[in-house]
Amino acid sequence: MGHVAHKDSKKSFRTALLTSALKDGLAANGGKVAQLSESQLGDLGEALINANYSQKQERAADDYGYEFLQRAGKNPWAMALSFQKLKQMQEEAGAKKESKLNQLFSTHPDLDSRIKRMEERATKEGISKP
């Protein structure tokens, strides 16, 4: 719901277009900068920018969900508990914890970080865990 409320799809598309345009603009100048921007290093930089932006959107969507629950009179601990359930399901399916490098390029923040963040927020606000 947070992604829809924040128009994240539109913003992600815009960021991807601007990043690609910047990369193409650098390539058009020729020389070493063009070689770097057209290389795998250029692709790597573009992926890193897009992943970082997406992770910020995920954190904002998490906050939106937390606040939505509060406004609806529900216990926002449900955010942390749902992430814990998702983590459990991943582990049962045999998913392995990603390396730090993979996390750097992931479009979603690490589940452990998301759980901790929501737990800390609820605890700080004095909300009891169900």
Beta strands, then each sheet from edge to edge (+ up, - down):
end
